[in-house]
């Protein structure tokens, strides 16, 4: 028996954190997890339709920080800012099937 996957508008969530004491955080994450934190807090969300998701956020009060671009790795990215100033990156992978397929 196969279970149909629900169709969600968000496929992946990434969180980037900014810290007040970079050296302390660097040591904590590198020593503890082997990763390096950087940047301001922002969300990166993988969406199935970049244009549609961008238009929905703009209609709900987001502002455009940077228009859509094609990244060197082939994703389409757009950067927005929510009404409280948090930046959001939406990205669509080139090989993601269309939602109605």
PyMOL commands that set and color helices and strands:
alter all, ss='L'
color gray80, all
select helices_A, chain A and resi 22-32+50-59
alter helices_A, ss='H'
color red, helices_A
select strands_A, chain A and resi 12-16+42-46+63-70+76-81+87-92
alter strands_A, ss='S'
color yellow, strands_A
deselect
rebuild
show_as cartoon
